[in-house]
Amino acid sequence: MPSPSWRHRAFAQWRPALGLLPLGVVIIVLFGGALLLALLQSLGFAPWLGVNSFPDLTYFTTLWSGASFWWSLWFTLYYSLAATAIALVLAILLALCLVQAFPGRAVFGSLSRLPLVVPYAVGIALAVIMMGNGGVLSRLAATLGWIDDPAQFPRLLNTHAGLGVIAVYVWKQLPFMALSIHAVLISAGREQAEAAAVLGATRHQIFRAITWPQIVPGIVSSTLICFAFNMGAFEAPFILGGGFPDTLPVLAWRYFTDADYALQLQGMAVVVSIGLVAGLLIALYLALYRGYEHRLGRV
Amino acid sequence: MISLALRGLAKSFAGTTALAGIDLTIAPGELVTLLGPSGCGKSTLLRLIAGLDIPDQGAILIDGRDISDLDVPERNVGLVFQRYALFPHMTVRRNIGFGLRVRGTPAAETERRVSDMLDIVQLGDLGERFAHQLSGGQMQRVALARTLVTRPRLLMLDEPFAALDADLRRQMRSFVRDLQQKMGLSTIFVTHDQAEAMEISDRIAVMQSGRILQCDTPEMIYHQPVSAEVARMTGEANLVTGRVVSLGDAVGLDLGFDPVPLPRRGLAAGTQVLTLIRPEAIAIAPADPGDGHGVIQSSAFMGQSVRYSIAVGPNVFLVDDVSTRRLAPGQWVSLRVSPDHVCVFPPQASQP
């Protein structure tokens, strides 16, 4: 029979895990359950809609055999990757700027973080106001004499170039990425960069050899979150995108809102496809990152 | 070997004075220690010389040439940081070779010099380890090797042994001193440990509140400090006020026991002066009650000596007795001091 001290030790060992149980249940039931249902529906299992042809790959083959799907996939990846890359470059510059001492740094830092607390919908509205034909930029260009009339301003929104979509993503995600990188820079301190400078390294060499390896963990975590969000977001591409062929999330949304309920299964195939592509890319990204960390001796 | 001269170096941070006009000269191959409490400006001085901070005033001259306007990488001075600042994502070899690589040294020469330096710091078989796989002493050696391999004109060490245990500190002190002398490097060493400063230095600059109070040999700093502050910062000190008395043609100092003939002239009988006597400079002998000069208040075994606290009139003297006897509190003792071991501060410096 186990002694009381053994039971006490076992309880102490498992207590932290027990504390996480409510959260675990929520994640497993809500997230895991939804994922399972999405997968089942995409394979033809939806008896509540009067459809049950499980297992049936028709929804995927139909989807993947259409050229528009691949265009949709391309636009989804393009908007997601371009926005993440642009936001990353700007976030690194912003974070490096915020670790320097200069007058007004606190105010500048607060202003740069403002988009974090502003909803996406506001960002989309701002993009329309700023970038739309007849918007602030077009009127400004006309006022400055660059163009004769605001209507001549190049079309920035509702094109497949996706400038408006990318601009909104960057506007919203730049401060988030900068915050992650800035936190890493603050915790790393200045000493290593200073040591490198004293050893003869230029600013460029310091960034490449010292700062970059320091901020890579912050970059990876924040870009992963932003990329995954961009892959699944539909409001900005729906309002600011170029229309057919839409991004995959918009395509899924159109299926879900179609009068024909059975098309919900086709929408689920789109959702699962998004998950597969995003999952594969994230897994590849993490594998590359793990290899990088291994080379640096950190894992 | 180079000489360094600092001329009126001043620096403030947000209105707080960190350095208030530092003048210091370091001869080629000399090791000068900056000794002082935390916040006295020691590290700031190193950062100004390295170029990591910009002085508000003054000049930094290496071999007579002002380097104040040079960027950090162009100064070619070496700085070993207190917490080593090793690059955690590089192996020991890559850490040591970093300075050579960024200067464009050919790979073969870099490898050769790194290997030589690994041998010098006795880490030859640890080249492929990362910083987190090293002990404190090993990390210290890597930091030193990384700096020395670039052949800096001046070596600066910012409290390099602060994180090491006492035994390792002693080893590293002697290791660094030997290496510095072998390489003939002009060196600035920063510490707040007076024993470390005494052991390692050619000269010590005692700092307080952004100023150098005295810069001299360890012997002069210890036995002839210019002020009570310097005396206190450089070891245990009996700082007591005595009265100058006439001893025939000469004068002596009355501290409550037999007057000590003063080596210094120019003091009038009756003057009150502040005096420094180090605890080990006082000899004591047991005396009968009422016959001695003072009474032992307490004692503590220090290993190589017994430290007594002895009340003599209004003064209390600390005395380090190296004999094997242990006198009890309440014991009367007579005290004797050699005139060579008495440091009398001039009246204007006699502020305890």
Chai-1 contact restraints between the chains, C-beta under 6 A:
chainA,res_idxA,chainB,res_idxB,connection_type,confidence,min_distance_angstrom,max_distance_angstrom,comment,restraint_id
A,E191,B,F81,contact,1.0,0.0,6.0,A-B,restraint_1
A,E191,B,A85,contact,1.0,0.0,6.0,A-B,restraint_2
A,Q192,B,A85,contact,1.0,0.0,6.0,A-B,restraint_3
A,Q192,B,F87,contact,1.0,0.0,6.0,A-B,restraint_4
A,E194,B,L52,contact,1.0,0.0,6.0,A-B,restraint_5
A,A195,B,F81,contact,1.0,0.0,6.0,A-B,restraint_6
A,A195,B,A85,contact,1.0,0.0,6.0,A-B,restraint_7
A,A197,B,V72,contact,1.0,0.0,6.0,A-B,restraint_8
A,A197,B,P73,contact,1.0,0.0,6.0,A-B,restraint_9
A,V198,B,A50,contact,1.0,0.0,6.0,A-B,restraint_10
A,V198,B,V72,contact,1.0,0.0,6.0,A-B,restraint_11
A,V198,B,L79,contact,1.0,0.0,6.0,A-B,restraint_12
A,L199,B,F98,contact,1.0,0.0,6.0,A-B,restraint_13
A,L199,B,G99,contact,1.0,0.0,6.0,A-B,restraint_14
A,G200,B,P73,contact,1.0,0.0,6.0,A-B,restraint_15
A,G200,B,G99,contact,1.0,0.0,6.0,A-B,restraint_16
A,G200,B,V102,contact,1.0,0.0,6.0,A-B,restraint_17
A,G200,B,R103,contact,1.0,0.0,6.0,A-B,restraint_18
A,A201,B,V102,contact,1.0,0.0,6.0,A-B,restraint_19
A,Q205,B,V102,contact,1.0,0.0,6.0,A-B,restraint_20
A,P213,B,H89,contact,1.0,0.0,6.0,A-B,restraint_21
A,L296,B,H89,contact,1.0,0.0,6.0,A-B,restraint_22
A,G297,B,F130,contact,1.0,0.0,6.0,A-B,restraint_23
